[in-house]
Amino acid sequence: MAANKLEQIFKRQKEQKSPNKSGENDNIIQLVGFIVGTEEFAVPILSIQEIIKPIEFTRVPSTPKYVLGVFNLRGTVIPIIDLRAKFGLGASKQTEDTRYIVMKYKDDIAGFVIDKLTEAIRISESNIDPAPETINQDSSLIYGIGKQKDRILTILKVEGLLKRDF
């Protein structure tokens, strides 16, 4: 009788720990979500230096169409990149929701024009699938596909976004 009761207690403890244990051992990635066109993307929160409302920028000749120019952020000249144009969605139309996300990876820094900021997202690593093999051209930009119960979002590699090809 006592052994049976002890077995039941162990079973209950194991059931209670199982859901939590997988969550504890699984790394939680903190991301910031944003909209470009009709798609939701995300980048690691630690790669974001700041998020600002659009400010004036200076055009720079002989750069790709997606490089809008440079802007001055507290004494630092930073390139500004239109993600809509970079992703082949046409140029951005500035709205009240438009923001610049200033991202940094090692010594590289740039501002990116996004259509709308969504939210801070916490997602476990087990809910992130690798980029589909059909995506070969932009594989350097995509870290993976994040799955949440109500949506799917593309997680971008900041080092890929900041890679200078201009």
C-alpha positions in Angstrom: 0.0 0.0 0.0 2.7 2.5 1.0 4.8 1.5 -2.1 1.7 2.1 -4.3 1.1 5.5 -2.8 4.8 6.5 -3.1 4.6 5.4 -6.8 1.6 7.6 -7.4 3.4 10.6 -5.8 6.5 10.0 -8.0 4.2 9.8 -11.0 2.4 13.0 -10.2 5.8 14.8 -9.6 7.1 13.6 -12.9 3.9 14.8 -14.8 4.2 18.2 -13.1 7.9 18.5 -14.0 7.7 17.3 -17.5 6.1 20.4 -19.1 8.2 22.7 -17.0 11.4 20.8 -17.5 11.3 21.0 -21.3 10.7 24.7 -21.0 13.5 25.2 -18.5 16.1 23.3 -20.6 15.0 24.8 -23.9 16.6 28.2 -24.5 14.2 31.1 -24.7 15.1 33.6 -27.4 13.9 37.1 -26.9 13.1 38.9 -30.2 11.5 42.1 -31.4 8.8 41.7 -34.0 8.1 44.1 -36.9 6.1 44.2 -40.1 7.6 44.8 -43.5 5.0 44.7 -46.3 2.5 42.1 -45.2 5.0 39.8 -43.4 6.1 39.7 -39.8 9.8 39.4 -39.1 11.9 39.4 -35.9 15.4 40.0 -34.8 17.1 39.2 -31.5 16.4 42.0 -29.0 20.1 42.2 -27.9 21.1 43.3 -31.5 18.9 46.4 -31.3 20.6 49.5 -30.3 17.4 51.6 -30.4 14.1 52.2 -32.2 13.3 55.7 -33.3 10.8 57.6 -35.3 12.0 58.6 -38.8 14.4 61.5 -39.0 16.0 63.3 -41.9 18.7 61.5 -43.8 21.1 62.5 -46.6 21.1 60.6 -49.9 24.4 59.0 -50.9 25.1 58.6 -54.7 26.1 55.3 -56.3 24.5 53.0 -53.7 21.8 50.3 -54.3 18.2 51.5 -54.3 17.5 50.0 -50.9 20.2 52.2 -49.3 18.3 55.5 -48.7 21.4 57.3 -47.4 22.9 58.2 -44.0 21.6 59.9 -40.9 23.2 61.4 -37.9 22.4 59.8 -34.6 24.0 61.7 -31.7 27.2 62.3 -33.7 27.4 58.9 -35.4 26.7 58.7 -39.1 24.6 55.6 -39.8 23.4 54.1 -43.1 19.7 53.8 -43.5 18.3 50.8 -45.4 14.8 50.4 -46.6 13.9 46.7 -45.9 10.9 46.8 -48.2 13.2 47.7 -51.1 15.9 45.2 -50.0 13.3 42.4 -49.9 11.9 43.4 -53.3 8.6 44.8 -52.1 8.9 48.3 -53.6 9.9 51.4 -51.7 8.4 52.2 -48.3 5.7 54.8 -47.9 6.2 56.5 -44.6 3.2 56.4 -42.3 2.6 57.1 -38.6 3.8 53.6 -37.8 7.1 53.8 -39.7 10.1 53.3 -37.5 13.9 53.1 -37.9 15.4 50.1 -36.0 19.1 50.7 -35.4 20.9 47.4 -35.2 24.4 46.5 -34.2 26.5 43.4 -34.7 30.1 43.6 -33.6 31.4 46.9 -35.2 28.7 47.1 -37.9 25.7 49.4 -37.4 22.8 50.4 -39.6 19.3 51.7 -39.4 16.5 49.8 -41.1 13.1 51.3 -42.2 10.2 49.1 -41.1 6.5 49.6 -41.7 5.4 48.8 -38.1 6.7 47.6 -34.8 4.7 44.7 -33.4 6.0 43.5 -30.0 8.6 41.8 -27.9 8.5 38.1 -28.4 9.7 35.2 -26.3 10.1 32.0 -28.2 11.7 28.7 -27.2 14.5 27.5 -29.5 12.5 24.2 -30.1 9.8 26.3 -31.8 12.3 27.7 -34.4 12.8 25.7 -37.6 15.7 26.2 -39.9 15.1 28.3 -43.1 13.5 26.3 -45.8 15.9 24.8 -48.3 13.9 26.4 -51.1 15.2 29.8 -49.9 18.7 29.9 -51.3 19.3 33.5 -52.2 18.3 35.0 -48.9 19.6 32.2 -46.7 22.3 34.5 -45.4 19.5 36.7 -44.1 17.2 34.1 -42.5 18.1 32.5 -39.1 14.9 30.5 -39.0 11.1 30.3 -38.9 9.5 30.9 -35.5 6.3 29.1 -34.8 3.8 30.3 -32.3 0.3 29.1 -31.8 -1.3 31.9 -33.7 1.4 32.9 -36.2 4.6 32.2 -38.1 7.4 34.7 -38.2 10.7 34.9 -40.1 13.7 35.4 -37.8 16.4 37.4 -39.5 20.2 37.2 -39.0 21.4 40.6 -38.0 24.9 39.9 -39.3 23.3 39.1 -42.7 21.3 42.3 -42.7 24.4 44.4 -41.8 26.6 42.8 -44.4 27.8 45.5 -46.7 27.2 44.8 -50.4 27.4 48.4 -51.5 
